[in-house]
Amino acid sequence: MPRKPVQQQKSKINRVARLVKNLNGTENADDMMIELMNVLKETRDPPRVGAYYIFVYNAKTPNVRYDQNPLVAVTNVYKWGFRAFNYHWGEERQYTWDEVAGGMYEVYQEELSDLRRLPFGNIRLNT
């Protein structure tokens, strides 16, 4: 049976498993997010419907609760931004392009269960 091309093999590597293994229960959400961004690759492409991402988000609406470090599955992409299921909230939310701070980091499906166990969600109130 022929081997898969190298590009397909790379998508099966779980880049975040080491972080889960090294949890000690005292992690800060923002520190964990920095570690995740260091092991994941920032994408320059626009998000794709059906793909998973993490990114830093700073809401613009006053007095709204938001997740500064979301883990999402993108459901729709628009000119103004995108809608996505946020795993930290357990519901669909919308995100505008201008409030995405920096880049987006695509997550492989094989990494999703580990990412859901990491304490990097940061629910904040925009004051």
C-alpha positions as CSV (number, residue, x, y, z in Angstrom):
1,M,0.0,0.0,0.0
2,P,1.5,3.4,-1.0
3,R,2.4,5.9,1.7
4,K,0.6,9.2,2.0
5,P,2.3,12.3,0.7
6,V,4.3,14.2,3.4
7,Q,1.8,17.1,3.4
8,Q,-1.0,14.7,4.3
9,Q,1.1,13.0,7.0
10,K,1.8,16.4,8.7
11,S,-1.9,17.1,9.2
12,K,-2.1,14.0,11.5
13,I,0.5,15.3,13.9
14,N,-1.0,16.5,17.2
15,R,0.9,19.7,17.9
16,V,-0.8,20.4,21.3
17,A,-0.7,17.0,23.0
18,R,2.5,17.9,24.8
19,L,0.8,20.9,26.4
20,V,-2.1,18.8,27.7
21,K,0.4,16.3,29.1
22,N,2.3,19.1,31.0
23,L,-0.8,20.7,32.7
24,N,-0.4,21.2,36.4
25,G,-3.7,23.0,37.2
26,T,-2.2,26.5,37.7
27,E,-2.1,27.7,34.1
28,N,-3.1,31.2,33.2
29,A,-5.4,31.4,30.2
30,D,-3.3,34.0,28.4
31,D,-0.1,32.2,29.0
32,M,-1.6,29.0,27.7
33,M,-2.8,30.9,24.6
34,I,0.7,32.2,23.9
35,E,2.1,28.6,24.2
36,L,-0.6,27.5,21.7
37,M,0.3,30.2,19.2
38,N,3.9,29.1,19.5
39,V,3.2,25.5,18.5
40,L,0.4,26.2,15.9
41,K,1.1,27.9,12.6
42,E,-0.5,31.3,11.8
43,T,-2.5,31.1,8.6
44,R,-2.5,34.0,6.1
45,D,-5.6,32.6,4.3
46,P,-9.1,33.6,5.2
47,P,-10.9,31.2,7.5
48,R,-12.8,28.3,5.8
49,V,-16.2,27.1,6.6
50,G,-15.9,23.8,8.5
51,A,-12.3,24.5,9.7
52,Y,-11.2,25.0,13.3
53,Y,-9.2,28.0,14.6
54,I,-7.9,29.8,17.7
55,F,-7.2,33.6,17.7
56,V,-7.1,36.6,20.0
57,Y,-10.3,38.6,19.9
58,N,-11.0,42.0,21.4
59,A,-14.7,42.9,21.3
60,K,-15.7,46.4,20.3
61,T,-19.3,46.4,21.7
62,P,-19.4,48.1,25.2
63,N,-20.6,46.0,28.1
64,V,-20.6,42.7,26.2
65,R,-19.1,39.4,27.5
66,Y,-16.8,37.8,25.1
67,D,-14.1,35.1,24.8
68,Q,-10.7,36.8,24.2
69,N,-9.1,33.4,23.3
70,P,-11.8,31.6,21.3
71,L,-11.6,28.0,19.9
72,V,-14.1,27.9,17.0
73,A,-15.5,25.9,14.2
74,V,-16.3,28.4,11.4
75,T,-19.9,28.2,10.1
76,N,-20.2,31.2,7.7
77,V,-17.7,33.8,6.3
78,Y,-18.9,37.3,5.3
79,K,-17.3,40.6,4.1
80,W,-17.6,42.0,7.7
81,G,-16.3,38.9,9.5
82,F,-17.5,35.4,10.3
83,R,-19.8,33.3,12.4
84,A,-18.5,30.3,14.3
85,F,-19.4,27.8,17.0
86,N,-17.3,28.8,20.1
87,Y,-16.4,25.7,22.1
88,H,-15.8,27.7,25.3
89,W,-19.3,29.3,25.1
90,G,-21.0,26.2,23.7
91,E,-22.8,28.4,21.1
92,E,-22.4,30.2,17.8
93,R,-21.0,33.7,18.0
94,Q,-20.0,36.3,15.4
95,Y,-16.6,37.9,15.0
96,T,-15.7,41.0,13.0
97,W,-12.3,41.2,11.1
98,D,-11.1,44.4,12.8
99,E,-11.4,42.9,16.3
100,V,-9.3,39.8,15.5
101,A,-5.9,40.8,17.0
102,G,-3.1,39.4,14.9
103,G,-3.6,36.2,12.9
104,M,-5.7,33.1,13.1
105,Y,-4.3,29.7,13.8
106,E,-5.8,26.7,12.1
107,V,-6.3,23.6,14.3
108,Y,-6.3,20.1,13.0
109,Q,-9.4,17.9,13.8
110,E,-7.0,15.5,15.6
111,E,-6.1,18.3,18.0
112,L,-9.6,19.4,18.8
113,S,-10.3,17.1,21.8
114,D,-7.0,18.1,23.4
115,L,-7.6,21.8,22.8
116,R,-11.0,21.4,24.5
117,R,-9.2,20.2,27.6
118,L,-6.8,23.1,27.8
119,P,-7.8,26.1,30.0
120,F,-7.1,28.9,27.6
121,G,-10.6,30.4,27.2
122,N,-10.7,33.9,28.6
123,I,-14.2,35.2,29.2
124,R,-14.1,39.0,29.7
125,L,-16.5,41.9,30.0
126,N,-15.7,44.7,27.5
127,T,-15.9,47.8,29.7
